[in-house]
Amino acid sequence: MVKMEIISKESIKPSSKTPDRLRTFRLSMLDQFTPPSSYVPLILYYSYDESTSNVKQAKTSSLLKRSLSDALSLYYPLAGRMTSESAVDYNDQGVDFLEARVDASLSEILRRPQVKVLTQFVPSTSEGSGGFLLGIQSNYFNCGGIAIVISISHRTADACTLSMFVKAWAATARGNTNTVTPSFVTSSLFPPKKRFGQPMSFESPKHWADTRRFCFSSSKIAALRAEVGATVVQPTRVEVVTATIWKRAMAQKGRDQCRRSVACHAVNIRGRMDPPLPECTFGNLVWGADVSGYRELDLGELVSKMREAVGKIDGEFLKELQGENGYDVAVRHSNKAVEWFLDKEVDCFLFTSWCRFPFYESDFSWG
C-alpha cells in the first residue's frame, strides 16, 4: 500500500444561499430504483510539468474550494442530505472536501494501477461519514501531480450528471461565467412514489468485489469492428467491446454451451425522450437494455441483439414509462433483474459506458 496522510478536512458550502422554495428537492421514480448506499467514484489525474503548468500545487487548494463553492450554488441538491425515499433536505450543509499528501509519484501509481491503492484516494462513503451526497478528495503527490476524486451518490445522479457537474466546476475554476445551469425537471417527468419498496434490496455476491482492467488498443477495436461489419452496419466501439467481453465471459472454462446468459447495458435516455432532454438534466435518467444470449452465438449476432435491445428504449417506450402504469413497468423490469441475479442457472453481466462524457476536458486552469 502507498503511504498517505489526510492533511485537512473542510465542509464547503454553496457560495450563495438557496431560496426557501428549493429547500426540499424531490427525487424521481428512476432515482428511487437506485440503491441508496451506491456511490460512483471518479478520479481525475493531473501530471505536473513546470514548463506548462499555470498553477502551482500549493495554490490549487484555495482555487478548488472557491470554485467548488460556486459550482454547488448551481448543483445545490448535492450539498443536501437524504431525508426520505423521495426527497433531499437542503439546508446549505455543504460537502466534505479532504486533502491528502501521497508519498509517491503519480507516474508510479499510473504505471500499474491497483484497486487497493486507488481506493485510498476516494473519500469515505460509510454511514459514519454523515451520509453526504457528494465527497471530494484532492490528493497531492511528491512529483507535483494531483488526483482529484469525486464520489457522488448514485441515488441522486448518474454518470451524465456527474460529468456535467465536473464540467461546471472546472469551468468555474477557469473563471468561465457562461456555465450551463442544470435542469431539475426529472421528478416532474417521473414522479416519485411516497411508499416505495426496494425490489433490488438483496445482498450482492461477494465475488463482485474482484476488479480487473483490460485495455483495448485502437487497432484491436478496428479489427473487431471489421469482424462484426459483415453482420451489423457500422458497429460502434462500445458495441463491439461490450460484446467481446460478454462472449469471453460466457466462454469461461466449465460453461455449458447452451447455458443462458443475460447482459444488461445502461442507456442514457435523455436524447431518447420525446422531446429530447438536454445533457444538463439532473438525476438518474438511465434505463437498462436487457439481452439474452448463448455461448454458441458469434460476435456479430451478440452485437445485433444488443443493438436491438437498446433500440427498444425509444420515445414511445419512455412515454409508457412516464404514464399511469410507468411504476408497474419499472417494478416488473427490476423484479426480473433480481430473478436473473438469484437464478444459479443464469449468468448475469452488467455493462455501462462513459464514452463521450467530457471527463477528459476537465481543465481547472492548469490544463
N, C-alpha and C positions, 0 to 999 in steps of 0.2 A: 504493500500500500504506500501511496505517496504521502509524505508528511505535510500537513497543512494546519492552519490555525485561523479561527474566526477572530478577526481583529475589531469588528464593530457590528452593531445591530441597531437599526433605527426604524421607526414607523414613519412612512412617507404618506402624507395626506394630500388630497387634491388641492391645487392652488386656489381654487375658488369654491365658495360654499354652494352646496347643492340645494336648489329650491325645495321647500317642504312638500310640494306636489309630487316630487320624484323620490321621496323617502322610502317608498316601497316599490321594489322592482319585481314585476311578475315574471316568473319563468314560463316557458311554453310547454305544451304537452310533449314535444320532442326532447326538451331538456329533462323532463321528469323520467324519461325512459333510460337516462344515463345514470349509472351507479354513482351515488353521492361521494364515495370515497375515491373516485377515479381522478387522477391528476395527469396532465400532459406536460412533460418537461421538454424544454428546448435549450440547446447550448450553442451560443454564437462565439466562435473563436476569432481572435484578432491578434495576428503576429505583430511584433514591433520592428519597425525599420526607421532608424534615426534620420535617414535622408528623406523619407516621405511622410512620416507621421507628423501631424499638425498639433496633436495634443499629447503632452507627457502623461505617463501613468499617474503621477501624483495629482494631476488636475482633473482626472476623469471622474473622481468620486462626486465632487460638487456638481459637475455637469450632468451626470446621470441622475442624481437625486432631484435637481431642479427641473430637468426636462420630464422626469417621471411624474412629478407632482402636476405639471401642466397636462401631461397625457391623461392622467387619471381624472382630470376635470371633464374630459370628453368621454372616457370609458368609466364613468362613475360607479356602475354596479360592481366592478372588480375590487373596489375599496370597501365593500359592504360585507355582511355576514349572512349566511343562510339561516333563516328563522323557521321555515316550514318546508313542506314538499313542493310548494308552489310559489315561494317568494323569497326575495333577498331584502333584508332590512339595511337601509343605508343611512348611517349617522356620521359620515366622514371619519370612520375608524382608521382608514389608511391600510397600507400593505407593508409587510416586513421587507426590509432591504438590508441584506447582510453583505459584509465584505470579508474576504479571506485571503491570507497570504499562503501561496503554494510553494513549497521548497522543491521546485523542479522547473525545467524549461518547457515551454509549450510544445516544442518540437518532440520532446521525449514522450509526451502524452499522445500526440497525434501519430507518431511513428507506428505505434501498435496500440490502438485504443482498447482499454479493458473496462468492462462494465463496472467492476468493483471500484475502480479508480474514479470513473466518471460520476458515479452516484455521490461521491464526496462533494462534488461541486454543486449539487442540487439542494435547495433549501428544504427543510423537513416539512412533510405533509401529514405528520402524525396528529392524533387528536390533541396532544399536549401543545401543539403549535398554535392553537386558538381557532382552528377551522377557517383559516383565511381562504379567499378565492384566488388570490394571486400572491406569489412569493418571488423575490428577486435575490440573486446572489452574484456579486461581482468578485471573480477570482483573479488575483494578481500573481503572475509568475516571475521567477527570477530574471528571465530574459527581457522583461518589459511587456510581454504579451498579456492578453486579458481574455477571460472566458466569462461572458455574461450569460447567466442561466435564468430562464423564466419558467416558473412552474405554475400552471393555470388549472383551475378546477374544470374538469370536463362536464360537470353538471351545468355550468353556465356558458361554456364556449367550446367551439370545435376548432380544428386546425386553421380554418379560414379566418375565424375571428382572432385567433392568436396572431396570425400573420398580419392582419390589419392593425392590431394594437401595437405590435413591434414596429411596423411601418410608421405609425403615427408618433410613437415615442422617439424613434430615430430622427424623424423629420423635425420634431420639436427641438431635439438636441442640436440640430444644424441651424436652428433659427428660422425654419420654414414656417411661415404663418398661414399657408394655404392648405393646412392639414384637413383631410376629408372627415367630416363629422359622422360617427356611426349612426346607423338607423336602428331604432328599437321597436320594430313592428312585429317581431316573431310571435309574441304572446297573443296578439290580436288575430294573427293568421292561424295559429294553432293554440287555441285557448287551453290553459292548464285545467286539470281536474282537481277539485278540492280534496276528494277522498281517492287517493291514488295508491293502488297496490304496487308491489315490486315484483313483477313477473320474472325478473332476472336475478333475484336475490338468492343465488346458490353459490356454494364455495368453489372457487376456481381451482382446477387441478394444480398440484404443486409443481408439476413439470413445466408449467408455463414460465417459470422463473428462468429457464435456460435461454440465454441470449447469444446469438451468433451474428456475424457480419459477413455479408457476401458482396463482393464488388464486381460489377459487370462493366467491361470496357465498351466504348462506343462501337468498336469493330465487332465485338461479340453480339451486341444488341442489333447491329445492322444485319448480321448473319441470321439471327433469329427472325427478324422481320422478313428477310428474303425467304426463309424456310416456310413461314406462315403465309406469305403473299399469294401462294397458289390457292389457298382456301379462303382467305379473308382479304378484302380490299383495304389497302393502306393500314395495316395493323399498327397500333401505337406502341411506344416504348413500354408504357405501363401494362398494356395488354399482354405483350409477349413475355415480359419479365415475370409478371404475376403467374401466367400460365406455366412458365418454365419451372418456377419454384413449386407450384402446385403439383405438376406432373412428377417432379423428382421426389416430392414428399410422399406421393402415392406409391412410388416405386421402391420405397424403403424395404429392406430385407424382411421377408416374412409376410408381406402384404398379399392378400388374396387378390387374384386377377379381377374378380367380379365384386370385390368389396366396395361398398358405396362410400363416396367422398363428397363433402359439401364445402364449397368455398363461398365466403361472404365478403364482398368488396364494398367498402364505404363509398358513397356517392354524394358529392356536394350538389344539393338540389336548388341552389339559388338561381342558377341560369336555366333551370328546367321548369321553374314556376311560370304560370301564365297570368299576368305578365311577369317577366323575369325580375328577380330582385338584385340589387347591387351587391357587390362583393363585401361592402362595408356593413351589411346587415348582421347585427349582433346575435349570437346564440348558437344553438346546435341545429343547423339546417343540413342534416345528413340522413340518408336512408341507405339501408343495406340491400345490395343486389345479390340474391342467393342463387347459386348454381350447383346442380348435381352433376357429378362426373364419375368415371371409372378409369382404372389404370390403363385399360386397353385403348382408350381414345388417344389420337395423336395430338400434337401441339396445336395444329390449326383448328381441329374440332373443339378443343378446350377454349381457344380464343373466341371462336364463333359463338359458343354457348354463353361465354361471359358477356360478350357484346350484346347478345340478345337480351340477357337478363338486365343489363344496365339500361338498354333502350326502353324497357317497360316502365322505367321510372320517368314518366313524361308528364306533361301538363294535365292530361286527363286523370291519371292516377293520383297526382298530387291534389287535384280538386276533390277527389273522393276522400283523400286523407284529411282534408280540411272540412269535409262535410259532417252531417249529423252522425254518421257511422264511422267517422275517422278514428275515434278512440278504439272501437272494436277491431278495426283493420290493424291498428298498431299492436294491440294486445295479441291478436292471432299470430302476427308476424313474430312478435317477441317470444310467445309461448312455443312456437315451432322451433325457434332457435335454441331454446332451453332443452327441448326434447332431443334435438340433434346432439347437443353437448353431453347430455346424460346417457345417450344411447351408445353402448360399448361396441355396437356393430357399425357405427358410422364414424368416419374420421372428419373432423371439422377444422377448417383453416380460415382465419380472419386476415383480410388484407386491407391496407389503406395506402394512399399515395399522397405525398406532399409536393409532387412535381407541380410546377407553375406557380406555387405560392412564392412571394417575393422575399424569402428569408435571406438569400444571398445579396440582396440590395440593401441590407440593414447597415446604413452608414451613420454612425453617431457623431460624425465630423472628423474622424481620423481615418476614413477610407474603408 
